[in-house]
């Protein structure tokens, strides 16, 4: 019954938001809240802005797209700042069709859908409220009643510019139903809805032989001609085309370049002049944002045709490439899996990450910058610290290829292969190796992959496998080291004692014999070498540790095992290196003794409790790492 109560609550809320009054009363609302008379482009921009804005690394992050689009921050910032913002300010860019161009499954449709759903919600808020002439099939702006010769006076009084002419239907209703008294015309609040065809239209091309232009502009209602006597009587016309219904909001053209030319001609006038031709009437005004999407191949074909020059000049192309960040690609897969019936299947940690590594590698282009291979580039793009490189290098890499991300493996392929893995394996858990194996098997079935690309992609799977090997070893390393946590703390305290003595040029005292001795250089280097600290860099690293200890002491904090990320990593690696033989024995022995079995169970429990594995995937990970160490 809870869902019925929620439906009831939603219905009551909508009734509360409804408003109806005369045009005179509407003008009072406009005077108090001028935003109700904003243009369609302004409404979309303010909707996006109202969700909040964050800045990270000098990049604007629009929270409106935060939970639906991943890894396209640059493309979204360009979209908002170069199209929506200037269009909202009535600059000429609003007289252009917004064309999202990018590869399949790159997020174009998702982006458009988010704007449509956003508009539906926004029209139910005070800031996004929309009012229209009551009973108008095109939800026309009531301000169109203000005659042209008074619009300058209206602007001086209200600060609002009026664009567009009163439609033939509403002109007739004004004359016949209201005796020309515009102040008495009824106005109502409307709520955008794609399902109810209010303020949101969608047009999808079909067979040119059967598709009618009436789908866009409406058509004559022949059943009423006898009643009204003429095809040019607006009451004998159905204003029910997608362009009619999308007035005041947005119109989506799916795969616009697949449309027959006659459907695109109407967009020339609509974009440039804000009107279109329908039936035997004067031009009909419409205020709507037109968003279209297509792929790169169709766009190149379109612009190469000279006949399309007029329309091409009225298009603003916004490239929507594939995501190029591993962490964001993982989020895409997680979202797709959570929306499916596979959500109950346990996917072991890092299984999606290795799939994301493979996908991103297929989309990147090799850099001309010295010392940058694809793996380093992938890590830099994902915000990882790579020694010798900084944020300036990342920006330089991005500028190398403007078209980077327009090719490669799409997320749907990866999800299809994960689905195949689940069905084929018939167990409630899959791991990274299962996913990589499935990705490899699927390449032969992918019809659009050339032989050359297939060879490159096989290499990328091998690279992803190598990355996973390191991840797997670190995962088990952490679990084993935690089981030997006291050993790790002892090793770290021993190291810190020696570092302090080294930096202060002191000697240490043997706790057993009381004999003075020099700092243990061999011990310190055995730890530092685990994280690549060179002989020349050891002094700086040790002094950095000492400074960190002093800083903690000044703040009254205790420096412990987790206080320095690189030192913790070094201690873990050193301890794990010392424990390798134990790992090998406990993971490969057919009949481990009681102490070994206890240690294995401790590690499995740690993997389950701390790292997100289940018993199946934890045991598989241990066996795999054991085999890696035995090679």
Secondary structure, DSSP 8 states (H G I E B T S, - for coil): -HHHHHHHHHHHHHHHH--EEEHHHHHHHHHH-GGGG--HHHHHHHHHHHT-EEEETTEEEEGGGTTT--S-HHHHHHHIIIIIHHHHTT-GGGGSEEEEE--TTSSHHHHHHHHHHHHHHHTTSSTT-EEEETT-TT---GGGGS-GGGHHHHHHHH-----S---HHHHHHHHHHSTT-GGGSEEEEE--BTTTTBSEEEEE---TTT--THHHH-EE-GGGHHHH--TTSGGGEE--SHHHHTTTSEEEEETGGGS-HHHHHHHHHHHHHSEE--TTSS-EE---EEEEEE-HHHHHHHHT-GGGHHHHTTEEEEE------HHHHHHHHHHHHHTSTTTTSEE-TTHHHHHHHHHHHHH-----STT--HHHHHHHHTT---TT--HHHHHHHHHH-TTTTSSS--HHHHHHHHHHHHHHH-SSEE-HHHHHHHHHHHHTT-TT--HHHHHHHHHHHHHHHHHHHHHHHHHHHHHHHHHTHHHHHHHHHHHHHHHHHHHTT--EE-TTT--EE---HHHHHHHHGGGT--TTTHHHHHHHHHHHHHHHHHTT----TTS-HHHHHHHHHHHHHHHHHHHHHHHH-TT--HHHHHHHHHHHHHHHHHH---HHHHHHHHHHHHHHHH-
